[in-house]
Structures are given as structure tokens and as C-alpha cells.
Amino acid sequence: MAGHRIYTVSFASVYPMYVAKAEKKGRTKTEVDEIIRWLTGYSQEELEAQREKNIDFEAFFAEAPELNPSRALIRGVVCGVRVEDIKEPTMQEIRYLDKLIDELAKGKGMEKILRKG
């Protein structure tokens, strides 16, 4: 089965959209980065290096140092699909990230977004 088109989109091209969505709602790039680091295990330096390398989403998640086990607690609908029901692992990781950014833009507190309480 061929990968979905989103897999070949560069993470660096979508990242500014995540930041813009957050900032439009009064949130910050720092919060977006914290969410991405929480989800993937990248350090801030590694995250910036991945953006500079212009890698695609598939490689971004494949190379993630440690996907957070608590990401399984992420529930809800993104693009009309329940993230917990997505069977394809890479697509599910992308949608987890989308869902977390949506929660940030909707004003949820970082504690809740990062599934700490």
C-alpha cells in the first residue's frame, strides 16, 4: 500500500501553520514546540535540526527519539476521524499532533494537553 500524500509533505512546511494557528488564538511558538517535544521526545535542538533538514512527516516520526506512551490518551476527532481509531501508525502520529495543536488553539491548558492531569 502506498503511503498517504501527507507522509511526503515536509514537516518544516507545516510547522509554521501550527505556530500560526496557535498564535492566532493567543498561544505561543514555545507552547507548540513543547507539545511537539512531548509527543516525539526530540530536544529543542533536535526539533530545530529536523526542521532545517526539511524531512517529511514519515521520517520525522520514524526518527523521533521516543514517542510518548501517554499519547495513547489522546482522544477526539480530527478531520472527521477519531484519532484513537486510526489504524495506520504514521497517520495516527500525525493526527495526534494535529489534535494537540487544535487543543492548544482552543485554549486548553498545557497540563491537560500534555495529559498530566
C-alpha positions as CSV (number, residue, x, y, z in Angstrom):
1,M,0.0,0.0,0.0
2,A,1.4,3.4,-1.0
3,G,1.8,6.0,1.8
4,H,-0.6,8.8,2.1
5,R,0.4,12.1,0.4
6,I,0.8,13.8,3.8
7,Y,3.7,11.5,4.6
8,T,5.8,13.1,1.9
9,V,5.0,16.7,3.0
10,S,7.9,18.3,4.8
11,F,7.5,18.8,8.5
12,A,9.1,22.3,8.0
13,S,6.4,23.3,5.6
14,V,3.6,22.5,8.0
15,Y,5.3,23.7,11.2
16,P,4.6,27.4,10.5
17,M,0.9,26.6,10.1
18,Y,0.9,25.0,13.6
19,V,2.5,28.1,15.0
20,A,0.2,30.5,13.1
21,K,-2.9,28.6,14.3
22,A,-1.7,28.8,17.9
23,E,-0.6,32.4,17.7
24,K,-3.9,33.5,16.1
25,K,-5.6,32.2,19.4
26,G,-3.1,34.0,21.7
27,R,-0.8,31.0,22.2
28,T,2.9,30.8,21.5
29,K,5.5,29.1,19.4
30,T,7.1,27.9,22.7
31,E,3.9,26.0,23.5
32,V,3.8,24.5,20.1
33,D,7.4,23.3,20.4
34,E,6.7,22.0,23.9
35,I,3.8,19.9,22.5
36,I,6.0,18.5,19.7
37,R,8.8,17.7,22.1
38,W,6.4,16.0,24.5
39,L,4.9,13.9,21.7
40,T,8.2,12.9,20.0
41,G,11.0,13.0,22.5
42,Y,13.0,15.4,20.4
43,S,15.0,18.0,22.3
44,Q,14.6,21.7,21.2
45,E,17.9,21.4,19.3
46,E,16.9,18.2,17.6
47,L,13.5,19.7,16.7
48,E,15.1,22.7,15.0
49,A,17.6,20.4,13.2
50,Q,14.7,18.3,11.8
51,R,13.0,21.5,10.5
52,E,16.3,22.6,8.9
53,K,16.8,19.2,7.3
54,N,13.4,19.6,5.6
55,I,12.5,16.0,6.3
56,D,9.0,14.7,5.5
57,F,6.4,13.7,8.1
58,E,7.1,10.0,7.8
59,A,10.8,10.4,8.6
60,F,10.0,13.0,11.3
61,F,8.0,10.4,13.2
62,A,10.2,7.5,12.3
63,E,13.3,9.3,13.6
64,A,11.6,10.5,16.8
65,P,13.8,9.6,19.8
66,E,10.9,8.4,22.0
67,L,7.2,8.7,21.2
68,N,5.4,9.5,24.4
69,P,3.5,6.5,25.8
70,S,0.8,8.9,27.1
71,R,-0.1,9.8,23.5
72,A,-2.5,6.8,23.7
73,L,-4.6,9.0,26.0
74,I,-5.3,11.4,23.1
75,R,-8.9,11.1,22.0
76,G,-11.2,13.0,19.7
77,V,-11.9,13.9,16.2
78,V,-9.5,15.5,13.6
79,C,-10.6,15.9,10.0
80,G,-13.7,13.9,10.7
81,V,-11.8,10.9,12.0
82,R,-11.4,9.7,15.6
83,V,-7.7,9.7,16.3
84,E,-7.9,6.6,18.6
85,D,-9.5,4.6,15.7
86,I,-6.8,5.3,13.1
87,K,-5.0,2.0,12.3
88,E,-2.1,3.3,10.2
89,P,0.7,4.2,12.8
90,T,2.2,7.2,10.9
91,M,-1.1,8.7,10.1
92,Q,-2.1,8.3,13.8
93,E,1.0,10.1,14.9
94,I,0.3,13.0,12.5
95,R,-3.3,13.2,13.7
96,Y,-2.2,13.1,17.4
97,L,-0.1,16.2,16.7
98,D,-3.0,17.9,14.8
99,K,-5.3,17.1,17.8
100,L,-2.8,18.6,20.3
101,I,-2.4,21.8,18.3
102,D,-6.2,22.0,18.0
103,E,-6.5,21.7,21.8
104,L,-3.9,24.5,22.2
105,A,-5.7,26.8,19.8
106,K,-9.0,26.1,21.7
107,G,-7.4,27.4,24.9
108,K,-6.9,24.2,26.8
109,G,-4.2,24.4,29.5
110,M,-0.8,22.8,28.8
111,E,-1.3,20.4,31.8
112,K,-4.4,18.9,30.1
113,I,-2.9,19.0,26.6
114,L,0.2,17.1,27.8
115,R,-2.1,14.6,29.6
116,K,-0.6,15.4,33.1
117,G,-3.9,15.6,34.9
